[in-house]
């Protein structure tokens, strides 16, 4: 029983080897982001009236 436990322990210790290497090329991350800007404006009552009276201003 003791020999079996030692064999399993040795196998577990030797089997967990992991190699990590750096890639040859740099990692490239493409972010396709669409940025939409919405402009909101508010006019006070006198400005609204002025625009209604003079539609050719703009």
Secondary structure, DSSP 8 states (H G I E B T S, - for coil): -HHHHHHHHHHHHHS--------SS-------------------HHHHHHHHH-GGG-
